[in-house]
Amino acid sequence: MPKLTFHIPAELTISDDDCRIIHVVGCDRLVRFTGVKRSEDRMVLELLETDGVKVKVPFRDAQRNARMLSTCALRVENKTPYNLLLELARGTLFRFRNLTNACLDAHLDLLDITKRLLKDATENFAQAAIGKETPGEANPRALLSLQQSLQGLSQLEHVYAMASHHAISKQPKERAFLRGITLNEPLSAEVQPLFTKALNTIVIEPNWKKCEPEIGHYDWKDVDLTLDTIREKGHATVLGPMFTLDKFSTPDWLYLWENDFEEVLSAVEKYTAALVQHYRNRVDLWYCAAGLNDHTALPMKEEQRLQLMLHIVQSMRSSGLRAPLLVSFARPWGEYMTTRDRELAPIHFAEELVRARVGITGIGLEFNFGELSPATYYRGFFDVVDILDYWSLLGVPLFVTISAPSSWRPDPNAIYDPNRQEEPLERISRRTQREIVSHVLPALLTHPQVQGVFWSQVSDSQPHRFPHAGLLDPRGRPKSAVNKMTDLIRTYFPENI
C-alpha cells in the first residue's frame, strides 16, 4: 500500500484526535481513503493513491484558534520523511502568495503590512527550506513563516469580501437573499428578540419523531403554532428539513424496519404525503432533506441514501407541489470518505439529484463546525470560498446552514455531545463562536452563488444536535455571536434593514 511518511517537529502538536481528522485529497479535490499511524515524532499515511496528494491537517495557533491547513501536492512513497511543519508552511504561503497576486491583478488596494508579511513569510520559508538539515534553526523559521502567512490571509479576507460585494451590487437586478435561523423546538418567548430586521426568513423543522409519534397518527400542533406566528410577523417561511433520519428526529417505531429498506421508503412516502397535504400553500419553500449523505440513525448503503433522496423529492413533485425544493448535504468537504466503505462524495449525491431533473431548486451545504465527528472541523474564510466555488459548478443556487460551539463543556441536551471531561487543544468559547461568524459569514454573504444562510440551532436550553451551538445560552440570553451576525448583515445588506 502506498505511503506518505512525515516527521513531526516539536513545534507542531498532533493529537490522537487529530489523527482521526487528518486526510488527503486528490487533484480533483475529492477526499481519498487515508489510514493514519502515529509513533512519537513520526506519522505514516497509508493510501490507495500513487499520484500526488495534498494532506489536510488540523492546526492551532498560539491563541488556540483552530483551522484546517493544507500542504502542497506531495509525491507518494517518499524515501526521506517530509517535515510536516515545513510542508504546512509551504502550502499556506503558496495560498497567501496566489491570493495576493490575484488581488493585485484585480487592482485591489492592499495594506503595506500585507505586502510586508508576504515578503517576510517568503524569506523565512526560504531560510527554513534551505536549512532543513538543521531543524533547531529551520523549524522556528518555518513556524514563523506559517504564522505570517496566516496573518496575511486574515487581512486579505476583508479585501476579498468587499470586492465580491461590490461586484454583486453592480448587477442590475436586486439580489434576493434569505437570512434566517432554524427553529427545531416550539416557539418560545426567549426566541422573540432574535426576530430582527436583519433576518427575513425562519426555517421551521417538523421533527418527524414528534409529528408522527405513532404510525399514522400525526400531531402538527407545535409546528402550526410556530408557522402561524412567523407568518404574522411577515417573515418568509421554510418548512424543513423534513427528513434527517438522525437520532434527533427518527421516530422510535421506524427502527423496527431498519433492515427493510422498502418499508422505510413506504413510511417516508406516507409522511411526505401527510406533510404536503397539511402545509400546501402555507410555506414559501420546502426543505426536503438534510445530511442523508452522512450520518443517519438507520444503517444504509450509499445507493440507498441516494435512492431515498430521489424518492423524497419525487414524492413531493408527484403530489403536484410546485414550490421551490431544497436539499442539503452534511460535511461538504467529504471527510467521511477516509474510510473504505464510502465512495460517493457529498457533491456526487448533489450532482446525481441535479442530473435526475427531479425538480431541485437549491442545494445546501451544512457547516456544523466543531472538533469531533460528525461536525466539520474548523475552516477559514478562503476554505469556505473555495468549497462554494467548487459546488457552484453544479449550476444550482446554493444555501448554507451554519453552527459553531461556544463551550467545550458537557451539554446534556445535545445528541452529539462528546461529554468531555478535559478541555481540548482547541479554544472553544463564546469568543470562538463569534470569531467563526466574523470570518465565515462574510464569505457566505458575498458569494454570488449563495442565496441563503441559516443558523441551524437557536437555543441551548432545548434538545438539539450539536453541543453549545445555539445563539441563546441555557438561560435564554443571546450570545455575542448574535450582535456580530447582525452587524455583518447590516454591512452587506444595508438597503434591507
Disulfide bonds with the S-S distance in Angstrom:
none
